[in-house]
Amino acid sequence: MMRLHNHPFSGNCYKIRLFLALLDIPCEIVPVDVAAGGHKTPAFLRLNPRGQIPVLEDEGTVLFDSQAILAYIAARYAPDWAGRDAAEIGQISQWLSFAAKELSNGLQAARLYHMLGTPIDIAAANAVARASVDILDLWLADRSWLVADRPTIADIACYPYVALAHEAQIETAGLSALRAWLMRIEALPGFVDMAGEPA
């Protein structure tokens, strides 16, 4: 069985839990006490020398970085989610990069600032966050999913921090295409929220 080293309030951990739930793949959850430095212990650093969560263990394979973990799970267990051809794979990769850069530097950073008081340039984070949700809303204006005509790991990678935008104090109520996309994801069979509850 897979093992996911996890923190319940991490959006990057949540995207892995969500994808596994959508695929109905069981996984052992290994709690990591980040506040106590559990992600910086020698044992954890042997799994991920960057000292970050999530980390996935699967039959001898150890992976860190949530985007890489999504790509691995899709490639091994649900290839349709990873892209059916080179064009889709490339387009999905664009959005994985968007999740790792723009959403991380914007919505994720602002959320940590407001929830934990993380010292950052909040004005810069807010600007990136605002631009990011506007980009997504524009892109989704004439399509249901980020790539192709079905959900892919691109959608799963981008969903958590957008869904948690209110915790970053970023307003999305006026972004109708973005809100409709969130609802489509939340209507997928097997969907669970951050607490692990069905929609």
Secondary structure as a PSIPRED ss2 file (coil, helix, strand):
# PSIPRED VFORMAT (PSIPRED V4.0)

   1 M C   1.000  0.000  0.000
   2 M E   0.000  0.000  1.000
   3 R E   0.000  0.000  1.000
   4 L E   0.000  0.000  1.000
   5 H E   0.000  0.000  1.000
   6 N E   0.000  0.000  1.000
   7 H C   1.000  0.000  0.000
   8 P C   1.000  0.000  0.000
   9 F C   1.000  0.000  0.000
  10 S C   1.000  0.000  0.000
  11 G H   0.000  1.000  0.000
  12 N H   0.000  1.000  0.000
  13 C H   0.000  1.000  0.000
  14 Y H   0.000  1.000  0.000
  15 K H   0.000  1.000  0.000
  16 I H   0.000  1.000  0.000
  17 R H   0.000  1.000  0.000
  18 L H   0.000  1.000  0.000
  19 F H   0.000  1.000  0.000
  20 L H   0.000  1.000  0.000
  21 A H   0.000  1.000  0.000
  22 L H   0.000  1.000  0.000
  23 L H   0.000  1.000  0.000
  24 D C   1.000  0.000  0.000
  25 I C   1.000  0.000  0.000
  26 P C   1.000  0.000  0.000
  27 C E   0.000  0.000  1.000
  28 E E   0.000  0.000  1.000
  29 I E   0.000  0.000  1.000
  30 V E   0.000  0.000  1.000
  31 P E   0.000  0.000  1.000
  32 V C   1.000  0.000  0.000
  33 D C   1.000  0.000  0.000
  34 V C   1.000  0.000  0.000
  35 A C   1.000  0.000  0.000
  36 A C   1.000  0.000  0.000
  37 G C   1.000  0.000  0.000
  38 G H   0.000  1.000  0.000
  39 H H   0.000  1.000  0.000
  40 K H   0.000  1.000  0.000
  41 T C   1.000  0.000  0.000
  42 P H   0.000  1.000  0.000
  43 A H   0.000  1.000  0.000
  44 F H   0.000  1.000  0.000
  45 L H   0.000  1.000  0.000
  46 R H   0.000  1.000  0.000
  47 L H   0.000  1.000  0.000
  48 N C   1.000  0.000  0.000
  49 P C   1.000  0.000  0.000
  50 R C   1.000  0.000  0.000
  51 G C   1.000  0.000  0.000
  52 Q C   1.000  0.000  0.000
  53 I C   1.000  0.000  0.000
  54 P C   1.000  0.000  0.000
  55 V E   0.000  0.000  1.000
  56 L E   0.000  0.000  1.000
  57 E E   0.000  0.000  1.000
  58 D E   0.000  0.000  1.000
  59 E C   1.000  0.000  0.000
  60 G C   1.000  0.000  0.000
  61 T E   0.000  0.000  1.000
  62 V E   0.000  0.000  1.000
  63 L E   0.000  0.000  1.000
  64 F E   0.000  0.000  1.000
  65 D C   1.000  0.000  0.000
  66 S H   0.000  1.000  0.000
  67 Q H   0.000  1.000  0.000
  68 A H   0.000  1.000  0.000
  69 I H   0.000  1.000  0.000
  70 L H   0.000  1.000  0.000
  71 A H   0.000  1.000  0.000
  72 Y H   0.000  1.000  0.000
  73 I H   0.000  1.000  0.000
  74 A H   0.000  1.000  0.000
  75 A H   0.000  1.000  0.000
  76 R H   0.000  1.000  0.000
  77 Y H   0.000  1.000  0.000
  78 A C   1.000  0.000  0.000
  79 P H   0.000  1.000  0.000
  80 D H   0.000  1.000  0.000
  81 W H   0.000  1.000  0.000
  82 A H   0.000  1.000  0.000
  83 G C   1.000  0.000  0.000
  84 R C   1.000  0.000  0.000
  85 D C   1.000  0.000  0.000
  86 A H   0.000  1.000  0.000
  87 A H   0.000  1.000  0.000
  88 E H   0.000  1.000  0.000
  89 I H   0.000  1.000  0.000
  90 G H   0.000  1.000  0.000
  91 Q H   0.000  1.000  0.000
  92 I H   0.000  1.000  0.000
  93 S H   0.000  1.000  0.000
  94 Q H   0.000  1.000  0.000
  95 W H   0.000  1.000  0.000
  96 L H   0.000  1.000  0.000
  97 S H   0.000  1.000  0.000
  98 F H   0.000  1.000  0.000
  99 A H   0.000  1.000  0.000
 100 A H   0.000  1.000  0.000
 101 K H   0.000  1.000  0.000
 102 E H   0.000  1.000  0.000
 103 L H   0.000  1.000  0.000
 104 S H   0.000  1.000  0.000
 105 N H   0.000  1.000  0.000
 106 G H   0.000  1.000  0.000
 107 L H   0.000  1.000  0.000
 108 Q H   0.000  1.000  0.000
 109 A H   0.000  1.000  0.000
 110 A H   0.000  1.000  0.000
 111 R H   0.000  1.000  0.000
 112 L H   0.000  1.000  0.000
 113 Y H   0.000  1.000  0.000
 114 H H   0.000  1.000  0.000
 115 M H   0.000  1.000  0.000
 116 L H   0.000  1.000  0.000
 117 G C   1.000  0.000  0.000
 118 T C   1.000  0.000  0.000
 119 P C   1.000  0.000  0.000
 120 I C   1.000  0.000  0.000
 121 D C   1.000  0.000  0.000
 122 I H   0.000  1.000  0.000
 123 A H   0.000  1.000  0.000
 124 A H   0.000  1.000  0.000
 125 A H   0.000  1.000  0.000
 126 N H   0.000  1.000  0.000
 127 A H   0.000  1.000  0.000
 128 V H   0.000  1.000  0.000
 129 A H   0.000  1.000  0.000
 130 R H   0.000  1.000  0.000
 131 A H   0.000  1.000  0.000
 132 S H   0.000  1.000  0.000
 133 V H   0.000  1.000  0.000
 134 D H   0.000  1.000  0.000
 135 I H   0.000  1.000  0.000
 136 L H   0.000  1.000  0.000
 137 D H   0.000  1.000  0.000
 138 L H   0.000  1.000  0.000
 139 W H   0.000  1.000  0.000
 140 L H   0.000  1.000  0.000
 141 A H   0.000  1.000  0.000
 142 D H   0.000  1.000  0.000
 143 R C   1.000  0.000  0.000
 144 S C   1.000  0.000  0.000
 145 W C   1.000  0.000  0.000
 146 L C   1.000  0.000  0.000
 147 V C   1.000  0.000  0.000
 148 A C   1.000  0.000  0.000
 149 D C   1.000  0.000  0.000
 150 R C   1.000  0.000  0.000
 151 P C   1.000  0.000  0.000
 152 T C   1.000  0.000  0.000
 153 I H   0.000  1.000  0.000
 154 A H   0.000  1.000  0.000
 155 D H   0.000  1.000  0.000
 156 I H   0.000  1.000  0.000
 157 A H   0.000  1.000  0.000
 158 C H   0.000  1.000  0.000
 159 Y H   0.000  1.000  0.000
 160 P H   0.000  1.000  0.000
 161 Y H   0.000  1.000  0.000
 162 V H   0.000  1.000  0.000
 163 A H   0.000  1.000  0.000
 164 L C   1.000  0.000  0.000
 165 A H   0.000  1.000  0.000
 166 H H   0.000  1.000  0.000
 167 E H   0.000  1.000  0.000
 168 A H   0.000  1.000  0.000
 169 Q C   1.000  0.000  0.000
 170 I C   1.000  0.000  0.000
 171 E C   1.000  0.000  0.000
 172 T C   1.000  0.000  0.000
 173 A C   1.000  0.000  0.000
 174 G C   1.000  0.000  0.000
 175 L C   1.000  0.000  0.000
 176 S H   0.000  1.000  0.000
 177 A H   0.000  1.000  0.000
 178 L H   0.000  1.000  0.000
 179 R H   0.000  1.000  0.000
 180 A H   0.000  1.000  0.000
 181 W H   0.000  1.000  0.000
 182 L H   0.000  1.000  0.000
 183 M H   0.000  1.000  0.000
 184 R H   0.000  1.000  0.000
 185 I H   0.000  1.000  0.000
 186 E H   0.000  1.000  0.000
 187 A C   1.000  0.000  0.000
 188 L C   1.000  0.000  0.000
 189 P C   1.000  0.000  0.000
 190 G C   1.000  0.000  0.000
 191 F C   1.000  0.000  0.000
 192 V E   0.000  0.000  1.000
 193 D C   1.000  0.000  0.000
 194 M C   1.000  0.000  0.000
 195 A C   1.000  0.000  0.000
 196 G C   1.000  0.000  0.000
 197 E C   1.000  0.000  0.000
 198 P E   0.000  0.000  1.000
 199 A C   1.000  0.000  0.000
